[in-house]
Amino acid sequence: MTKPKLPPEDRPAALVTGGGVRLGRAIALDLAKAGFDIALHYNCSEDAAEDTASEIGHEGVDCILMHHDLTDIAGLDRLVAEVTKTMPHLTTLVNSASVYEQGTLRTTTPEMFDAQMTVNLKAPFFLTQAFAKHRTEGLVVNILDNKIGFNQFQYGAYLLSKKALADFTRMAALELAPGIRVNGVAPGVILPAEDRGPEYLDWRRQGIPLLRVGDPSKVTRAVRYLVNNDFVTGQVLVVDGGENIAHEGRNFAAFDTK
């Protein structure tokens, strides 16, 4: 049953990139449950985005689908402008879309490097710029990775992009304060890829102090905390069962070569 809608002036709104699948989908759905209207960005996952938008509609909020290729950096300001035109009550930007590809220094191609740097760092940078241009108050949440606490060379370009995004999170928090808060969430083992078998997951658990993997709700709760606590900015919440403090940093590439 669809929940009754509150008038837009009584609802905040969030733009979630990569909102049709995986963590982006979980975050968008959870914010909808919290009463947010959602601008759901997608690129290739049109069918999944439409399904997610349908689920969001059952929460009694509005959802608009925003198609954009994040490698088109010049179009990002227009994307945010279109969202704010439709949802002038936009308060939150969640940079969740990401490109993840394994590659060492020796094996990374220029194309791999550029794709990960563009989607994982350059797009959040300029989306945040556009958000700050069109909004004077609000919150930006960058979805990172607990790998930023390690130096896993097997994911060279990916990890460099996420480490840089973490630094950008702190820099932007200083520049955009006091009106706009900027924070990050760094998940650990939450949604492993389909080719990660049970032996691998058991091996990963042994490197996590809490001896278990997480689920998307662990990340959505972290995002919800950042939404609700207006005295937090420039912080990265690591959601990984303590894996980052174990200083081992197990990963699939290392497991695959054992």
C-alpha positions in Angstrom: 0.0 0.0 0.0 1.3 3.4 -1.0 1.9 5.8 2.0 0.1 9.1 1.9 2.2 11.9 0.5 3.2 14.9 2.5 3.4 18.3 0.6 6.8 18.9 -1.0 7.6 21.8 1.4 7.4 19.3 4.2 9.8 16.8 2.6 13.6 17.1 1.9 15.0 15.7 -1.3 18.1 13.8 -2.2 20.0 13.2 -5.4 21.6 9.7 -5.3 24.0 8.8 -8.1 24.1 5.2 -9.2 20.8 4.9 -7.4 19.4 2.0 -9.3 21.6 -0.8 -8.1 23.6 -2.1 -5.2 24.5 0.4 -2.4 23.0 3.3 -4.3 19.7 1.5 -4.5 19.8 0.7 -0.8 20.6 4.3 0.1 17.9 5.7 -2.1 15.2 3.4 -0.7 16.2 4.1 2.9 16.1 7.9 2.4 12.7 7.4 0.8 11.6 5.5 3.9 12.9 8.5 5.9 10.6 10.8 3.9 13.0 12.1 1.2 11.9 12.7 -2.3 14.5 11.1 -4.5 16.3 12.1 -7.7 17.5 8.8 -8.9 20.5 9.0 -11.2 21.5 6.1 -13.4 23.6 5.5 -16.5 23.4 2.0 -17.9 21.0 0.4 -15.4 17.7 1.8 -16.8 15.5 -1.2 -16.0 16.9 -1.5 -12.4 16.5 2.2 -11.9 12.8 2.0 -13.0 12.2 -0.9 -10.6 13.8 1.1 -7.8 11.8 4.2 -8.6 8.6 2.1 -8.4 9.6 0.8 -5.0 10.3 4.4 -3.9 6.9 5.5 -5.0 5.3 3.1 -2.5 6.9 5.1 0.3 4.7 8.1 -0.3 7.4 10.3 -1.8 8.2 11.5 -5.3 11.0 10.0 -7.4 12.4 11.4 -10.7 14.8 9.4 -12.9 17.9 11.3 -14.1 19.9 9.6 -16.8 23.5 10.8 -17.2 26.8 9.4 -18.1 29.1 10.7 -15.3 32.1 10.8 -17.7 30.3 13.8 -19.3 31.6 16.2 -16.7 30.5 19.3 -18.6 26.9 18.1 -18.1 27.0 17.7 -14.4 26.0 21.3 -13.5 23.0 20.9 -15.9 22.1 17.7 -14.1 22.0 19.3 -10.7 20.2 22.4 -12.1 17.4 20.1 -13.6 17.0 18.4 -10.2 16.8 21.6 -8.3 14.2 22.9 -10.8 12.0 19.9 -10.2 12.9 19.5 -6.5 13.7 23.0 -5.2 13.7 21.4 -1.7 16.9 19.4 -2.6 19.0 19.1 0.6 21.3 16.1 0.0 23.7 14.8 -2.6 24.9 11.2 -2.3 27.8 10.3 -4.6 27.4 6.6 -4.7 28.1 5.7 -8.4 31.5 4.0 -8.8 33.7 2.1 -11.2 35.7 -0.8 -9.7 38.3 -2.7 -11.7 41.2 -4.7 -10.5 44.6 -3.7 -11.8 48.1 -3.3 -10.6 50.6 -0.6 -11.7 51.9 -3.1 -14.2 48.5 -4.1 -15.7 46.4 -0.9 -15.5 45.8 0.6 -18.9 45.2 4.4 -19.5 41.6 3.6 -20.2 41.1 1.8 -16.9 42.8 4.6 -15.0 40.8 7.4 -16.7 37.5 5.6 -16.2 38.0 5.1 -12.5 39.4 8.5 -11.8 36.6 10.2 -13.8 33.6 8.4 -12.2 35.0 7.9 -8.7 36.7 11.3 -8.2 36.2 13.8 -10.9 32.4 13.4 -11.1 31.9 13.7 -7.3 34.1 16.8 -7.3 32.1 18.6 -9.9 28.8 17.3 -8.7 29.7 18.8 -5.3 30.7 22.0 -7.0 27.3 22.1 -8.8 25.4 21.3 -5.6 27.2 24.2 -3.8 26.4 26.5 -6.7 22.6 25.8 -6.6 22.2 25.2 -2.9 23.5 27.3 0.0 22.7 24.7 2.7 22.7 20.9 2.7 24.7 17.7 2.9 27.0 15.8 0.6 27.9 12.2 1.4 30.6 10.5 -0.6 30.6 6.7 -0.6 34.2 5.6 -0.3 35.7 2.1 0.6 37.5 0.8 3.6 40.4 0.0 1.3 41.4 3.7 1.7 43.0 2.5 5.0 45.3 0.1 3.1 47.7 0.2 0.2 46.3 -2.6 -1.9 48.3 -2.2 -5.1 46.2 -4.8 -6.8 43.5 -2.1 -7.2 45.8 0.7 -8.0 43.7 3.2 -10.0 40.5 2.4 -8.0 42.2 2.9 -4.7 43.9 6.1 -5.7 40.6 7.5 -6.8 38.9 6.6 -3.4 41.9 7.9 -1.3 41.7 11.1 -3.2 37.9 11.3 -2.7 38.4 10.9 1.0 40.9 13.9 1.0 38.4 15.9 -1.1 35.7 15.1 1.4 37.7 16.9 4.1 38.8 19.8 1.9 35.3 20.4 0.7 34.0 20.3 4.2 36.3 23.2 5.1 35.5 25.3 2.1 31.7 24.8 2.1 31.1 25.2 5.8 29.0 26.4 7.5 26.2 26.0 5.0 27.0 22.7 3.4 28.4 19.7 5.3 30.5 17.1 3.5 31.1 13.6 4.9 32.0 10.1 3.7 31.0 6.5 4.4 33.6 3.8 3.8 32.0 0.3 3.7 33.9 -2.9 4.1 32.5 -6.3 3.0 28.9 -5.4 2.3 27.8 -6.5 -1.2 30.6 -8.8 -2.5 30.6 -9.5 -6.2 28.8 -12.6 -7.5 32.0 -14.4 -8.2 33.2 -14.2 -4.6 32.5 -17.7 -3.4 32.0 -19.0 0.2 35.6 -19.9 0.7 36.6 -16.4 -0.1 34.0 -14.9 2.2 35.1 -17.2 5.0 38.6 -16.1 4.5 37.6 -12.4 4.6 35.6 -13.0 7.8 38.8 -14.2 9.5 40.3 -10.8 8.9 37.4 -8.9 10.4 37.4 -8.4 14.2 33.7 -8.9 14.4 34.0 -12.1 12.4 31.1 -11.3 10.1 30.4 -9.5 6.9 27.9 -6.6 6.7 24.8 -5.9 4.7 23.4 -2.7 3.0 21.5 -1.7 6.1 24.8 -1.0 7.9 25.7 1.6 5.3 22.2 3.1 5.1 22.2 3.6 8.9 25.6 5.4 8.6 24.1 7.7 5.9 21.0 8.3 8.0 23.3 9.3 10.9 25.0 11.9 8.8 21.7 13.2 7.6 20.4 13.6 11.2 23.5 14.9 13.0 24.1 18.5 11.8 27.2 18.9 13.9 29.3 16.4 11.9 31.3 17.5 8.8 34.6 16.4 7.2 34.3 12.9 8.7 34.6 9.5 7.1 32.6 6.8 8.9 34.2 3.4 8.3 31.6 0.6 8.3 33.5 -2.6 8.2 33.3 -4.6 11.4 36.7 -3.2 12.5 38.6 -4.6 9.5 40.4 -1.3 9.0 42.0 -1.4 12.5 43.3 -4.9 12.0 45.7 -3.5 9.4 45.6 -6.7 7.3 43.4 -5.6 4.5 42.5 -8.9 2.9 41.2 -8.7 -0.7 40.1 -10.9 -3.5 43.2 -10.3 -5.6 45.4 -11.6 -2.8 43.1 -14.6 -2.2 43.0 -15.4 -5.9 46.8 -15.7 -6.0 47.2 -17.9 -2.9 
